[in-house]
Amino acid sequence: MARPAARRNRRLVIATASAVALYATISGCVAMATEGSGSSAGPSNSAGSGGSSADGDKGRSPGSPGAGPSAPASAGPPARVSAEITHESEDPGKTVNLTIDDGPDPGWTVKVLALLAKYDAKATFCIIGSRAQEYPDLVKKVTAAGHRLCDHSVDHNTAMDKRAESYQEGQVLDAQKMIENAAGEGARVSYYRAPGGAFTPYSREVAASHGMRPLGWNVDTRDWQNPGADRIVETVKKGMKEGPTVLFHDGGGNRGQTVAALERLLPWFKEQGYTFSYPKI
């Protein structure tokens, strides 16, 4: 009788061990599944109620690795800046902020860039979104030379302040995207200048909430009227007492007079002790 009892005891031990092993396997699978579902709902991918796991992939460049725990977090939206129109320089002292509007233009932008390089000057290019789409290589030349970008609306409607807020928003944000796409990965559009100064409180807020400081000017050269290079130079020299931000154009027509004026003004700024700066963000 002892031998059958021993066999029964061995079968009981084996059955018990198998049950314990099966429980451990099931528990491990449950733990892994729970951990995997928790990682996709963590703070880095949260899009608020109604967000999907795809929201965590926005901003990743094509071909980047999947959104696993070790994947780098996607870049967030640019930080909000002040909605007040800026005119001053970000640097102290005797400065000048060159701002160049209405490009890019295949003839004139290249000439302006060459002059800026010749005199080691920097500038902010206020770019029209539709022209950025047309000439992306020129936008890349601007950024490659170290200059800053400014959103100058989609199509330069100087009456956009009379239009609906939805229209204004489209002009600001669509142009920002067009310029960023033309400039390439990592490019930043730092400012927004309304065409013809047609700012509204709403358009300024839209720009500021997307990281673009509304940009004004102190000296309007009115070079788009082609008053002659002498007149442009005189306007700048007399106007610098009003502030550091000067408005020129590299698009919108024949800018030969602007190029001629810059050829004289860039060395003059240096002779007068000015340093080239950017508008304060």
C-alpha positions as CSV (number, residue, x, y, z in Angstrom):
1,M,0.0,0.0,0.0
2,A,2.9,2.4,0.6
3,R,4.1,2.2,-3.0
4,P,0.8,3.3,-4.6
5,A,0.6,6.1,-2.0
6,A,4.1,7.3,-2.9
7,R,3.1,7.4,-6.6
8,R,0.0,9.4,-5.9
9,N,2.1,11.9,-3.8
10,R,4.6,12.3,-6.7
11,R,1.8,13.0,-9.2
12,L,0.3,15.6,-6.7
13,V,3.7,17.4,-6.5
14,I,4.1,17.4,-10.3
15,A,0.6,18.8,-10.8
16,T,1.1,21.5,-8.2
17,A,4.4,22.5,-9.8
18,S,2.8,22.7,-13.2
19,A,0.0,24.9,-11.9
20,V,2.5,27.3,-10.3
21,A,4.5,27.6,-13.5
22,L,1.4,28.2,-15.6
23,Y,0.3,31.0,-13.1
24,A,3.7,32.7,-13.3
25,T,3.6,32.6,-17.1
26,I,0.1,34.1,-17.2
27,S,1.0,36.8,-14.6
28,G,4.1,37.8,-16.7
29,C,2.1,38.2,-19.8
30,V,-0.5,40.3,-18.1
31,A,2.2,42.5,-16.6
32,M,3.8,43.0,-20.0
33,A,0.5,43.9,-21.6
34,T,-0.3,46.4,-18.9
35,E,3.1,48.0,-19.2
36,G,2.9,48.3,-23.0
37,S,-0.6,49.9,-22.8
38,G,0.5,52.4,-20.1
39,S,3.5,53.7,-22.2
40,S,1.3,55.0,-25.0
41,A,-0.9,56.9,-22.6
42,G,1.9,58.6,-20.7
43,P,2.3,62.4,-20.5
44,S,4.6,62.6,-23.5
45,N,1.9,61.5,-25.9
46,S,-1.1,62.9,-24.2
47,A,-3.3,65.0,-26.5
48,G,-6.2,65.5,-24.0
49,S,-9.5,63.8,-24.2
50,G,-10.2,62.3,-27.6
51,G,-6.5,62.2,-28.5
52,S,-5.3,59.1,-30.3
53,S,-1.9,57.3,-30.3
54,A,-1.2,58.8,-33.7
55,D,-1.1,62.3,-32.1
56,G,2.2,61.3,-30.5
57,D,3.7,60.8,-34.0
58,K,3.1,64.4,-35.2
59,G,6.3,66.3,-35.8
60,R,8.4,63.2,-36.5
61,S,10.3,63.4,-39.7
62,P,9.6,60.6,-42.3
63,G,11.6,57.5,-41.7
64,S,12.2,58.2,-38.0
65,P,11.9,55.3,-35.6
66,G,8.6,54.3,-34.0
67,A,7.3,55.8,-30.9
68,G,8.6,53.3,-28.4
69,P,9.9,54.1,-24.9
70,S,13.4,54.9,-26.3
71,A,12.3,57.0,-29.2
72,P,13.0,60.8,-28.8
73,A,10.1,63.0,-28.0
74,S,8.7,65.0,-30.9
75,A,9.3,68.8,-30.8
76,G,6.4,70.8,-29.3
77,P,4.9,74.0,-30.7
78,P,7.0,77.1,-30.4
79,A,6.7,79.0,-27.2
80,R,4.3,81.9,-27.1
81,V,6.0,85.4,-27.3
82,S,4.7,88.9,-26.7
83,A,1.9,90.1,-28.9
84,E,3.2,93.7,-28.7
85,I,4.8,95.1,-31.9
86,T,8.5,95.1,-31.5
87,H,10.8,97.9,-32.9
88,E,13.8,97.7,-30.6
89,S,17.0,95.6,-31.0
90,E,17.8,92.6,-29.0
91,D,21.4,93.8,-28.5
92,P,22.4,96.9,-26.5
93,G,24.2,99.9,-27.8
94,K,24.1,101.6,-31.2
95,T,22.4,99.1,-33.4
96,V,20.6,98.8,-36.7
97,N,18.0,96.1,-37.6
98,L,17.8,95.6,-41.4
99,T,14.5,94.2,-42.5
100,I,13.9,93.1,-46.1
101,D,10.3,92.6,-47.3
102,D,8.3,91.0,-50.1
103,G,10.7,88.4,-51.4
104,P,12.2,86.1,-52.2
105,D,12.9,87.3,-55.7
106,P,15.3,85.4,-58.0
107,G,16.9,88.6,-59.2
108,W,17.0,90.9,-56.2
109,T,17.3,88.6,-53.2
110,V,20.5,87.1,-54.5
111,K,22.0,90.6,-54.9
112,V,20.9,91.7,-51.4
113,L,22.4,88.6,-49.9
114,A,25.7,89.2,-51.7
115,L,25.9,92.8,-50.3
116,L,25.1,91.6,-46.8
117,A,27.8,89.0,-47.0
118,K,30.3,91.6,-48.4
119,Y,29.8,93.9,-45.4
120,D,29.3,91.1,-42.8
121,A,25.8,92.4,-42.1
122,K,22.8,90.5,-40.9
123,A,19.1,91.0,-41.7
124,T,15.6,89.8,-41.1
125,F,13.8,88.7,-44.3
126,C,10.0,89.2,-44.2
127,I,8.9,86.6,-46.7
128,I,5.6,86.2,-48.5
129,G,4.4,82.6,-48.2
130,S,3.3,82.1,-51.8
131,R,6.8,83.3,-53.0
132,A,8.5,81.0,-50.5
133,Q,6.6,78.1,-52.2
134,E,7.7,79.3,-55.6
135,Y,11.4,79.9,-54.7
136,P,12.3,77.5,-51.8
137,D,16.0,77.5,-52.8
138,L,16.2,81.2,-52.1
139,V,14.6,80.8,-48.7
140,K,17.3,78.2,-47.9
141,K,20.0,80.6,-49.1
142,V,18.6,83.2,-46.6
143,T,18.8,80.8,-43.7
144,A,22.1,79.3,-44.8
145,A,23.6,82.8,-44.6
146,G,22.5,83.1,-41.0
147,H,19.7,85.6,-41.5
148,R,16.3,85.4,-39.7
149,L,12.9,84.7,-41.2
150,C,9.7,86.7,-40.8
151,D,6.2,85.7,-41.9
152,H,4.8,88.4,-44.2
153,S,1.4,86.7,-44.9
154,V,0.4,84.3,-47.7
155,D,-0.2,86.8,-50.5
156,H,0.5,90.4,-49.2
157,N,-3.1,91.6,-48.9
158,T,-2.7,95.0,-47.3
159,A,-6.4,95.1,-46.5
160,M,-6.4,91.9,-44.5
161,D,-7.2,93.8,-41.3
162,K,-10.6,94.4,-42.8
163,R,-11.2,90.7,-43.4
164,A,-12.7,88.0,-41.1
165,E,-10.6,86.6,-38.3
166,S,-10.6,83.2,-40.0
167,Y,-9.0,84.8,-43.1
168,Q,-6.4,86.6,-41.0
169,E,-5.6,83.4,-39.2
170,G,-5.1,81.6,-42.5
171,Q,-2.9,84.3,-43.8
172,V,-0.6,84.2,-40.8
173,L,-0.4,80.4,-40.1
174,D,-0.5,79.2,-43.7
175,A,2.4,81.5,-44.6
176,Q,4.3,80.3,-41.6
177,K,4.0,76.7,-42.7
178,M,4.9,77.6,-46.3
179,I,8.1,79.4,-45.2
180,E,9.1,76.6,-42.8
181,N,8.6,74.0,-45.5
182,A,10.7,76.0,-48.0
183,A,13.5,76.7,-45.5
184,G,13.7,73.0,-44.4
185,E,13.8,71.0,-41.2
186,G,14.6,73.0,-38.1
187,A,13.9,76.4,-39.6
188,R,12.2,78.9,-37.3
189,V,10.1,81.8,-38.3
190,S,10.8,84.4,-35.6
191,Y,8.5,87.3,-36.5
192,Y,5.3,88.3,-38.2
193,R,4.9,91.5,-40.1
194,A,1.5,92.4,-41.5
195,P,1.5,93.6,-45.1
196,G,1.4,97.3,-45.2
197,G,1.2,97.3,-41.4
198,A,-2.3,95.9,-41.4
199,F,-2.1,94.4,-37.9
200,T,-5.1,93.7,-35.8
201,P,-5.1,92.6,-32.2
202,Y,-6.4,89.2,-33.4
203,S,-3.6,88.6,-36.0
204,R,-1.0,89.7,-33.5
205,E,-2.3,87.2,-31.0
206,V,-2.4,84.4,-33.5
207,A,1.2,85.1,-34.5
208,A,2.4,85.5,-30.9
209,S,0.7,82.2,-29.8
210,H,2.7,80.5,-32.5
211,G,6.1,81.9,-31.5
212,M,6.2,84.9,-34.0
213,R,6.8,88.4,-32.5
214,P,4.8,91.1,-34.4
215,L,7.4,93.2,-36.1
216,G,7.1,96.9,-36.9
217,W,9.7,99.4,-38.2
218,N,11.1,102.8,-37.2
219,V,12.4,104.0,-40.6
220,D,10.4,103.4,-43.8
221,T,12.7,104.0,-46.8
222,R,9.7,103.8,-49.1
223,D,12.1,102.2,-51.6
224,W,9.1,100.4,-53.2
225,Q,8.2,103.8,-54.7
226,N,11.6,104.0,-56.5
227,P,12.4,107.5,-55.3
228,G,16.0,107.1,-56.3
229,A,19.0,105.7,-54.4
230,D,20.0,109.2,-53.1
231,R,16.6,109.7,-51.5
232,I,16.6,106.2,-49.9
233,V,20.0,106.9,-48.4
234,E,19.0,110.3,-47.2
235,T,15.8,108.9,-45.6
236,V,17.7,106.3,-43.7
237,K,20.4,108.7,-42.4
238,K,17.9,111.2,-41.2
239,G,15.5,108.6,-39.8
240,M,17.9,106.6,-37.6
241,K,17.2,108.9,-34.7
242,E,13.6,107.4,-34.7
243,G,14.9,103.9,-33.9
244,P,16.9,101.0,-35.2
245,T,14.6,99.0,-37.4
246,V,14.8,99.9,-41.1
247,L,12.4,98.7,-43.8
248,F,13.7,97.8,-47.2
249,H,12.4,95.5,-50.0
250,D,13.9,92.8,-52.2
251,G,10.6,92.0,-53.9
252,G,7.5,93.6,-55.5
253,G,9.2,95.1,-58.5
254,N,12.6,96.5,-59.7
255,R,14.7,96.8,-56.6
256,G,17.8,98.2,-58.3
257,Q,17.6,101.4,-56.3
258,T,17.4,99.5,-53.1
259,V,20.6,97.5,-54.0
260,A,22.4,100.7,-54.9
261,A,21.3,102.4,-51.7
262,L,22.4,99.4,-49.6
263,E,25.8,99.4,-51.3
264,R,26.3,102.9,-49.8
265,L,24.5,102.5,-46.5
266,L,26.1,99.2,-45.2
267,P,29.6,100.7,-45.0
268,W,28.1,104.0,-43.7
269,F,26.5,102.1,-40.8
270,K,29.9,100.7,-39.8
271,E,31.7,104.1,-40.2
272,Q,29.1,105.6,-37.8
273,G,29.6,102.9,-35.2
274,Y,26.5,100.9,-35.7
275,T,26.4,97.2,-35.2
276,F,24.0,94.9,-37.1
277,S,21.4,93.3,-34.8
278,Y,18.0,91.7,-34.9
279,P,14.6,93.0,-33.6
280,K,13.9,91.9,-30.0
281,I,11.7,88.8,-29.9
